[in-house]
């Protein structure tokens, strides 16, 4: 039996900073200790694979929010969506959309698409992955608390971010 907790700890100990590699080198890199890289390379067995192609793999989450909770994972290692190759991002989001449709066909009322980036956002495995989480009306799950901007704060943030998104 695989000790998942120990593997998760290993996954967070990177031996190489993939951001310092060339784009091509980073795409070919198999991060030592990364749980998802080990599953992708078949170094670890996974009975929860529901789809796989050249670019990505889709797994059932082993600790689902609801049954059917999926993880869409690019095969090329990147720490998070912020460092991900745009071509991989396109493939992963298209498959996540298809996964969401498949979950809706199972009778769920809605779907959350979640990408945690960095430990402060509760990313546990430092390999980009998208959660496709089925939802049921009234299931009691909260996403995050929301509150309105303080006076003038919205305009301040707009001024900071708008130039960076051009």
Residue frames as a rotation matrix with the C-alpha (Angstrom) as fourth column:
UNK 1
0.578 0.816 0.000 0.00
0.816 -0.578 0.000 0.00
0.000 0.000 -1.000 0.00
UNK 2
-0.237 -0.640 0.731 1.27
0.623 -0.678 -0.391 3.49
0.746 0.363 0.559 -0.89
UNK 3
-0.105 0.122 -0.987 1.71
0.890 -0.432 -0.148 6.02
-0.445 -0.893 -0.063 1.94
UNK 4
0.345 0.344 0.873 0.02
0.810 -0.579 -0.092 9.02
0.474 0.739 -0.479 0.26
UNK 5
0.979 0.014 -0.201 0.95
0.133 -0.797 0.590 11.42
-0.152 -0.604 -0.782 3.07
UNK 6
0.192 -0.981 -0.010 4.65
0.299 0.049 0.953 10.62
-0.935 -0.186 0.303 2.65
UNK 7
-0.194 -0.226 0.955 4.38
0.974 0.075 0.216 10.99
-0.120 0.971 0.205 -1.12
UNK 8
0.745 0.516 0.422 2.70
0.556 -0.831 0.033 14.39
0.368 0.210 -0.906 -0.76
UNK 9
0.777 -0.528 -0.344 5.57
0.005 -0.541 0.841 15.53
-0.630 -0.655 -0.418 1.47
UNK 10
-0.169 -0.864 0.475 8.12
0.601 0.291 0.744 14.33
-0.781 0.411 0.469 -1.10
UNK 11
0.225 0.363 0.904 6.25
0.965 -0.210 -0.156 16.11
0.133 0.908 -0.398 -3.85
UNK 12
0.972 0.226 0.062 6.76
0.211 -0.960 0.184 19.45
0.101 -0.165 -0.981 -2.16
UNK 13
0.374 -0.917 -0.140 10.55
-0.041 -0.166 0.985 18.95
-0.927 -0.363 -0.099 -1.92
UNK 14
1.000 0.011 0.004 11.74
0.004 -0.027 -1.000 20.08
-0.011 1.000 -0.027 -5.34
UNK 15
0.306 -0.949 0.082 15.27
0.648 0.271 0.712 19.30
-0.698 -0.164 0.697 -6.40
UNK 16
-0.718 -0.470 0.513 15.14
0.694 -0.433 0.575 21.62
-0.048 0.770 0.637 -9.42
UNK 17
-0.209 0.645 -0.735 13.45
0.039 -0.745 -0.665 24.98
-0.977 -0.168 0.130 -9.87
UNK 18
-0.050 0.246 0.968 11.57
0.894 0.443 -0.066 24.46
-0.445 0.862 -0.242 -13.16
UNK 19
0.888 0.410 -0.208 11.28
0.298 -0.857 -0.420 28.24
-0.350 0.311 -0.883 -13.68
UNK 20
0.283 -0.872 -0.399 15.06
-0.524 -0.489 0.698 28.41
-0.803 0.012 -0.595 -14.22
UNK 21
-0.374 -0.371 0.850 14.99
0.430 0.743 0.513 25.87
-0.822 0.557 -0.118 -17.06
UNK 22
-0.929 0.121 -0.350 14.38
-0.366 -0.448 0.816 26.57
-0.058 0.886 0.461 -20.70
UNK 23
-0.005 0.999 -0.033 10.76
-0.963 -0.013 -0.268 26.15
-0.268 0.031 0.963 -21.82
UNK 24
0.319 0.077 -0.945 11.69
-0.613 0.777 -0.144 22.96
0.723 0.625 0.295 -23.64
UNK 25
-0.675 -0.662 -0.326 13.74
-0.143 0.550 -0.823 21.61
0.724 -0.509 -0.466 -20.73
UNK 26
-0.720 0.471 0.510 10.96
-0.643 -0.175 -0.746 22.33
-0.263 -0.864 0.429 -18.28
UNK 27
0.278 0.893 -0.353 8.40
-0.960 0.272 -0.066 20.49
0.037 0.357 0.933 -20.43
UNK 28
0.240 -0.259 -0.936 10.59
-0.328 0.885 -0.329 17.39
0.914 0.386 0.127 -20.53
UNK 29
-0.672 -0.612 0.416 11.48
-0.547 0.032 -0.836 17.46
0.498 -0.790 -0.356 -16.86
UNK 30
0.328 0.684 -0.651 10.07
0.240 0.607 0.758 14.79
0.914 -0.405 0.035 -14.60
UNK 31
0.063 -0.282 0.957 10.16
-0.785 -0.606 -0.127 16.28
0.616 -0.744 -0.259 -11.14
UNK 32
-0.563 -0.337 -0.755 11.66
0.165 0.849 -0.502 13.79
0.810 -0.407 -0.422 -8.69
UNK 33
-0.924 0.195 -0.330 9.30
0.348 0.067 -0.935 13.14
-0.161 -0.978 -0.130 -5.85
UNK 34
-0.648 0.735 -0.200 6.26
-0.751 -0.661 0.005 14.68
-0.128 0.153 0.980 -7.55
UNK 35
-0.408 0.577 0.708 3.25
-0.077 0.751 -0.656 12.46
-0.910 -0.322 -0.262 -6.98
UNK 36
0.639 0.730 -0.244 1.57
-0.286 -0.069 -0.956 13.41
-0.714 0.680 0.165 -10.27
UNK 37
0.131 -0.669 -0.731 4.79
-0.989 -0.038 -0.143 12.95
0.068 0.742 -0.667 -12.29
UNK 38
-0.789 -0.433 0.435 5.12
-0.507 0.859 -0.064 9.48
-0.346 -0.271 -0.898 -10.78
UNK 39
0.023 0.875 0.484 1.54
0.041 0.483 -0.875 8.61
-0.999 0.040 -0.025 -11.71
UNK 40
0.667 0.220 -0.712 1.99
-0.615 -0.378 -0.692 10.02
-0.421 0.899 -0.117 -15.23
UNK 41
-0.149 -0.841 -0.520 5.23
-0.968 0.231 -0.096 8.03
0.200 0.489 -0.849 -15.76
UNK 42
0.616 0.519 -0.592 3.52
-0.375 0.855 0.358 4.87
0.692 0.001 0.722 -14.40
UNK 43
-0.560 -0.828 -0.034 6.11
-0.263 0.217 -0.940 4.74
0.786 -0.517 -0.339 -11.60
UNK 44
-0.835 0.430 0.342 3.12
-0.306 0.154 -0.940 4.63
-0.457 -0.889 0.003 -9.23
UNK 45
-0.747 0.640 0.178 0.00
0.608 0.552 0.571 2.64
0.267 0.534 -0.802 -10.04
UNK 46
-0.810 0.568 -0.147 -3.27
-0.429 -0.745 -0.511 4.54
-0.399 -0.351 0.847 -10.21
UNK 47
-0.715 0.628 0.308 -6.64
0.683 0.720 0.118 2.83
-0.147 0.295 -0.944 -10.44
UNK 48
0.072 0.770 -0.633 -8.40
0.528 -0.568 -0.631 6.22
-0.846 -0.289 -0.448 -10.52
UNK 49
-0.842 -0.381 -0.381 -7.42
-0.133 -0.537 0.833 7.22
-0.522 0.752 0.402 -14.10
UNK 50
0.157 0.956 0.246 -10.52
0.273 0.198 -0.941 8.00
-0.949 0.215 -0.230 -16.16
UNK 51
0.976 0.091 0.200 -8.85
0.216 -0.225 -0.950 9.54
-0.042 0.970 -0.240 -19.24
UNK 52
0.172 -0.955 -0.242 -5.36
0.105 -0.227 0.968 9.96
-0.979 -0.193 0.061 -20.65
UNK 53
0.943 -0.038 0.332 -3.84
0.331 -0.018 -0.943 11.33
0.042 0.999 -0.004 -23.85
UNK 54
0.187 -0.955 0.228 -0.48
0.778 0.002 -0.629 12.82
0.600 0.295 0.744 -24.94
UNK 55
-0.262 -0.289 0.921 -0.97
-0.034 -0.951 -0.308 16.11
0.964 -0.112 0.239 -23.09
UNK 56
-0.358 0.268 0.894 -2.89
-0.876 -0.427 -0.223 15.29
0.322 -0.864 0.388 -19.92
UNK 57
-0.740 0.220 -0.635 -4.39
0.344 0.936 -0.077 12.80
0.577 -0.275 -0.769 -17.51
UNK 58
-0.110 0.774 0.624 -7.73
-0.733 -0.487 0.475 12.91
0.672 -0.405 0.621 -15.68
UNK 59
-0.807 -0.205 -0.553 -8.02
0.212 0.774 -0.597 11.24
0.550 -0.599 -0.581 -12.28
UNK 60
0.529 0.846 -0.065 -10.80
0.262 -0.090 0.961 10.78
0.807 -0.526 -0.269 -9.77
UNK 61
-0.130 -0.529 0.839 -9.71
-0.710 -0.541 -0.451 12.69
0.692 -0.654 -0.305 -6.65
UNK 62
-0.437 -0.090 -0.895 -8.95
0.314 0.917 -0.246 10.16
0.843 -0.388 -0.373 -3.88
UNK 63
-0.671 0.310 -0.674 -10.52
0.642 -0.211 -0.737 12.54
-0.370 -0.927 -0.058 -1.31
UNK 64
-0.593 0.416 0.689 -13.52
0.555 -0.409 0.724 13.88
0.584 0.812 0.012 -3.24
UNK 65
-0.875 0.460 0.154 -15.80
-0.474 -0.743 -0.473 16.72
-0.103 -0.487 0.867 -2.24
UNK 66
0.332 0.919 0.212 -18.57
-0.712 0.392 -0.583 14.66
-0.619 0.043 0.784 -3.92
UNK 67
0.029 -0.296 0.955 -18.29
0.363 0.893 0.266 11.38
-0.931 0.339 0.134 -5.87
UNK 68
0.634 0.131 0.762 -17.01
0.772 -0.051 -0.633 12.09
-0.044 0.990 -0.134 -9.37
UNK 69
0.812 -0.425 -0.401 -14.65
-0.267 -0.880 0.392 14.93
-0.519 -0.211 -0.828 -8.24
UNK 70
0.769 -0.489 0.411 -11.99
0.634 0.502 -0.588 14.99
0.081 0.713 0.696 -10.97
UNK 71
0.303 -0.766 -0.566 -8.44
-0.062 -0.609 0.791 16.28
-0.951 -0.205 -0.232 -11.34
UNK 72
0.936 -0.106 0.336 -7.30
0.344 0.066 -0.937 17.37
0.077 0.992 0.099 -14.80
UNK 73
0.529 -0.835 -0.151 -3.49
-0.016 -0.188 0.982 17.33
-0.848 -0.518 -0.113 -14.86
UNK 74
0.757 -0.360 -0.545 -1.06
-0.631 -0.188 -0.753 18.32
0.169 0.914 -0.369 -17.62
UNK 75
0.864 -0.487 -0.128 1.67
0.494 0.869 0.025 15.76
0.099 -0.084 0.991 -18.22
UNK 76
-0.019 -0.878 0.478 4.34
0.428 -0.439 -0.790 18.46
0.904 0.189 0.384 -18.60
UNK 77
0.066 0.008 -0.998 5.40
0.997 -0.026 0.066 19.46
-0.025 -1.000 -0.010 -15.09
UNK 78
-0.328 -0.161 0.931 4.75
0.071 -0.987 -0.145 23.04
0.942 0.018 0.335 -14.03
UNK 79
-0.960 -0.127 -0.248 4.44
0.248 0.016 -0.969 24.20
0.127 -0.992 0.016 -10.44
UNK 80
-0.265 0.907 -0.327 1.12
0.426 -0.194 -0.884 25.93
-0.865 -0.374 -0.335 -10.99
UNK 81
0.510 0.589 0.627 -1.05
0.811 -0.087 -0.578 27.59
-0.286 0.803 -0.522 -13.63
UNK 82
0.824 -0.210 -0.527 1.08
-0.192 -0.977 0.089 30.76
-0.533 0.028 -0.845 -13.46
UNK 83
-0.174 -0.972 -0.156 4.10
-0.658 -0.003 0.753 28.90
-0.732 0.234 -0.639 -14.89
UNK 84
0.088 0.329 0.940 2.19
0.324 0.883 -0.340 26.58
-0.942 0.334 -0.029 -17.21
UNK 85
-0.926 -0.362 0.109 2.76
0.181 -0.171 0.968 26.51
-0.332 0.916 0.224 -20.96
UNK 86
-0.428 0.812 -0.396 -0.21
-0.716 -0.572 -0.400 28.20
-0.551 0.112 0.827 -22.72
UNK 87
-0.376 0.278 -0.884 -0.65
-0.699 0.541 0.467 25.24
0.608 0.794 -0.009 -25.09
UNK 88
-0.814 0.061 -0.577 -0.99
0.358 0.836 -0.416 22.88
0.457 -0.546 -0.703 -22.11
UNK 89
-0.823 0.527 -0.211 -3.37
-0.096 -0.495 -0.863 25.34
-0.560 -0.691 0.458 -20.46
UNK 90
-0.351 0.699 -0.623 -5.63
-0.936 -0.258 0.239 25.26
0.006 0.667 0.745 -23.51
UNK 91
-0.450 0.140 -0.882 -5.70
-0.238 0.933 0.270 21.44
0.861 0.331 -0.387 -23.54
UNK 92
-0.893 0.065 -0.445 -6.40
0.431 0.408 -0.805 21.22
0.129 -0.911 -0.392 -19.81
UNK 93
-0.704 0.672 -0.230 -9.19
-0.394 -0.639 -0.661 23.80
-0.591 -0.375 0.715 -19.80
UNK 94
-0.301 0.598 -0.743 -10.88
-0.870 0.147 0.471 22.15
0.390 0.788 0.476 -22.80
UNK 95
-0.519 0.077 -0.851 -10.78
0.151 0.989 -0.002 18.77
0.841 -0.130 -0.525 -21.02
UNK 96
-0.943 0.205 -0.262 -12.01
0.234 -0.152 -0.960 20.38
-0.236 -0.967 0.095 -17.76
UNK 97
-0.502 0.802 -0.324 -14.98
-0.842 -0.539 -0.029 21.76
-0.198 0.258 0.946 -19.70
UNK 98
-0.203 0.383 -0.901 -15.74
-0.515 0.741 0.431 18.28
0.833 0.551 0.047 -21.02
UNK 99
-0.789 -0.139 -0.599 -15.36
0.390 0.641 -0.662 16.85
0.475 -0.755 -0.451 -17.50
UNK 100
-0.861 0.503 -0.077 -17.83
-0.280 -0.594 -0.754 19.42
-0.425 -0.628 0.652 -16.18
UNK 101
-0.229 0.789 -0.570 -20.34
-0.940 -0.026 0.341 18.44
0.254 0.613 0.748 -18.85
UNK 102
-0.391 0.019 -0.920 -19.89
-0.061 0.997 0.046 14.76
0.918 0.074 -0.389 -17.98
UNK 103
-0.948 0.032 -0.317 -20.55
0.318 0.133 -0.939 15.49
0.012 -0.991 -0.136 -14.30
UNK 104
-0.607 0.779 -0.157 -23.69
-0.716 -0.621 -0.319 17.47
-0.346 -0.081 0.935 -15.15
UNK 105
-0.175 0.520 -0.836 -24.93
-0.706 0.526 0.474 14.44
0.686 0.673 0.275 -17.14
UNK 106
-0.683 -0.124 -0.720 -24.65
0.316 0.838 -0.444 12.43
0.659 -0.531 -0.533 -13.91
UNK 107
0.264 0.942 -0.206 -27.37
0.693 -0.036 0.720 14.56
0.671 -0.333 -0.662 -12.32
UNK 108
-0.422 -0.453 -0.785 -25.31
0.867 -0.455 -0.204 17.13
-0.264 -0.767 0.585 -10.43
UNK 109
0.634 0.748 -0.194 -26.73
0.702 -0.663 -0.262 20.66
-0.324 0.030 -0.945 -10.09
UNK 110
0.920 -0.388 -0.051 -23.49
-0.382 -0.860 -0.339 22.50
0.088 0.331 -0.939 -10.80
UNK 111
0.563 -0.821 -0.095 -19.71
0.792 0.568 -0.223 22.29
0.237 0.050 0.970 -11.04
UNK 112
0.832 -0.472 -0.292 -16.82
-0.290 -0.818 0.497 24.29
-0.474 -0.329 -0.817 -9.57
UNK 113
0.633 -0.765 0.120 -13.59
0.522 0.307 -0.796 24.55
0.572 0.567 0.593 -11.53
UNK 114
0.954 -0.296 0.056 -10.82
-0.216 -0.542 0.812 25.29
-0.209 -0.786 -0.581 -9.02
UNK 115
0.430 -0.902 -0.043 -7.09
0.473 0.266 -0.840 25.81
0.769 0.341 0.541 -9.47
UNK 116
0.942 -0.204 -0.265 -5.16
0.177 -0.371 0.912 26.37
-0.284 -0.906 -0.313 -6.24
UNK 117
0.506 -0.803 0.315 -1.90
0.357 -0.137 -0.924 28.22
0.785 0.580 0.217 -6.85
UNK 118
-0.396 -0.792 0.466 0.75
-0.323 -0.355 -0.877 28.34
0.860 -0.498 -0.115 -4.13
UNK 119
-0.660 0.071 -0.748 0.48
0.602 0.646 -0.470 27.05
0.450 -0.760 -0.469 -0.54
UNK 120
-0.926 0.331 -0.180 -1.34
-0.128 -0.724 -0.677 30.19
-0.355 -0.604 0.713 0.64
UNK 121
-0.241 0.859 -0.451 -4.17
-0.965 -0.165 0.202 29.17
0.099 0.484 0.869 -1.73
UNK 122
0.270 0.317 0.909 -4.11
-0.641 0.764 -0.077 25.59
-0.719 -0.562 0.409 -0.35
UNK 123
0.569 -0.220 -0.792 -2.14
-0.629 0.503 -0.592 24.01
0.529 0.836 0.148 -3.20
UNK 124
0.685 -0.273 0.675 -0.85
-0.449 0.571 0.687 20.74
-0.573 -0.774 0.268 -1.72
UNK 125
0.323 -0.562 0.761 0.77
0.698 0.685 0.210 19.08
-0.640 0.463 0.613 -4.75
UNK 126
0.134 -0.372 -0.918 3.15
-0.290 -0.901 0.323 21.41
-0.947 0.223 -0.229 -6.57
UNK 127
-0.904 -0.158 0.397 2.18
0.333 0.320 0.887 20.22
-0.267 0.934 -0.237 -10.04
UNK 128
-0.714 0.658 -0.240 -0.52
-0.697 -0.701 0.149 22.15
-0.070 0.274 0.959 -11.89
UNK 129
-0.834 0.551 -0.043 -3.93
0.528 0.817 0.231 20.51
0.162 0.171 -0.972 -11.58
UNK 130
-0.648 0.724 0.237 -7.51
-0.629 -0.684 0.369 21.63
0.429 0.090 0.899 -12.03
UNK 131
-0.852 0.487 0.193 -10.24
0.186 0.626 -0.758 20.35
-0.490 -0.609 -0.623 -9.72
UNK 132
-0.599 0.794 -0.105 -13.59
-0.421 -0.201 0.884 19.74
0.680 0.574 0.455 -11.43
UNK 133
-0.986 0.162 0.023 -15.91
0.034 0.339 -0.940 19.48
-0.160 -0.927 -0.340 -8.44
UNK 134
-0.437 0.898 0.040 -19.52
0.389 0.149 0.909 18.37
0.811 0.413 -0.415 -8.81
UNK 135
-0.967 0.154 0.203 -22.01
-0.255 -0.562 -0.787 20.28
-0.007 -0.813 0.583 -6.69
UNK 136
-0.403 0.891 -0.208 -25.46
0.805 0.453 0.383 19.62
0.436 -0.013 -0.900 -5.30
UNK 137
-0.137 0.440 0.888 -27.87
-0.180 -0.892 0.414 22.44
0.974 -0.103 0.201 -4.51
UNK 138
0.652 0.444 0.614 -27.94
-0.607 -0.179 0.774 23.02
0.454 -0.878 0.153 -0.76
UNK 139
0.499 -0.497 -0.711 -24.84
0.416 0.856 -0.306 20.87
0.760 -0.143 0.633 -0.09
UNK 140
0.958 -0.013 -0.288 -23.65
0.261 -0.382 0.886 23.48
-0.121 -0.924 -0.363 2.41
UNK 141
0.069 -0.992 0.102 -20.23
0.971 0.090 0.222 23.89
-0.229 0.083 0.970 0.86
UNK 142
0.847 0.100 -0.522 -18.94
0.072 -0.995 -0.074 27.46
-0.526 0.026 -0.850 0.85
UNK 143
0.588 -0.704 0.399 -16.34
0.601 0.051 -0.798 28.73
0.541 0.709 0.453 -1.58
UNK 144
-0.596 -0.746 -0.297 -15.01
0.767 -0.420 -0.485 31.83
0.237 -0.517 0.823 0.17
UNK 145
0.158 0.673 -0.723 -16.45
0.769 -0.543 -0.337 34.79
-0.620 -0.502 -0.603 2.02
UNK 146
-0.286 -0.182 0.941 -17.13
0.808 -0.573 0.135 37.84
0.515 0.799 0.311 -0.10
UNK 147
0.144 0.321 -0.936 -17.35
0.725 -0.678 -0.121 41.46
-0.673 -0.661 -0.331 0.94
UNK 148
0.854 0.212 0.475 -17.73
0.496 -0.607 -0.621 44.72
0.157 0.766 -0.624 -0.95
UNK 149
-0.205 -0.930 0.305 -14.78
0.772 -0.345 -0.534 47.02
0.601 0.126 0.789 -1.63
UNK 150
-0.036 0.082 -0.996 -14.22
0.747 -0.659 -0.082 49.91
-0.663 -0.747 -0.038 0.72
UNK 151
0.881 0.424 -0.211 -14.87
0.212 -0.751 -0.626 53.33
-0.423 0.506 -0.751 -0.79
UNK 152
0.602 -0.627 -0.495 -12.31
-0.778 -0.601 -0.185 54.06
-0.182 0.496 -0.849 -3.54
UNK 153
-0.086 -0.685 0.723 -10.70
-0.427 0.682 0.594 50.61
-0.900 -0.257 -0.351 -3.27
UNK 154
0.510 0.339 0.791 -12.24
0.505 0.627 -0.594 49.26
-0.697 0.702 0.149 -6.50
UNK 155
0.991 -0.134 -0.005 -10.82
-0.089 -0.628 -0.773 52.16
0.101 0.767 -0.634 -8.52
UNK 156
0.316 -0.926 0.206 -7.40
-0.861 -0.189 0.472 51.73
-0.399 -0.326 -0.857 -6.90
UNK 157
-0.082 -0.315 0.945 -7.29
-0.022 0.949 0.314 48.05
-0.996 0.005 -0.085 -7.80
UNK 158
0.804 0.388 0.451 -8.52
0.445 0.111 -0.889 48.75
-0.395 0.915 -0.083 -11.31
UNK 159
0.835 -0.524 -0.168 -5.68
-0.547 -0.758 -0.355 51.25
0.059 0.388 -0.920 -11.79
UNK 160
0.015 -0.864 0.504 -3.12
-0.745 0.327 0.582 48.73
-0.667 -0.384 -0.638 -10.53
UNK 161
-0.158 -0.040 0.987 -4.30
0.130 0.990 0.061 45.75
-0.979 0.138 -0.152 -12.57
UNK 162
0.812 0.583 -0.042 -5.63
0.039 -0.126 -0.991 47.15
-0.583 0.803 -0.125 -15.86
UNK 163
0.456 -0.674 -0.582 -2.16
-0.886 -0.407 -0.223 48.02
-0.087 0.617 -0.782 -17.28
UNK 164
-0.488 -0.699 0.522 -0.87
-0.676 0.681 0.281 44.53
-0.552 -0.216 -0.805 -16.43
UNK 165
-0.076 0.576 0.814 -3.69
0.261 0.799 -0.541 42.86
-0.962 0.171 -0.212 -18.39
UNK 166
0.539 0.235 -0.809 -3.12
-0.598 -0.569 -0.565 44.74
-0.593 0.788 -0.166 -21.65
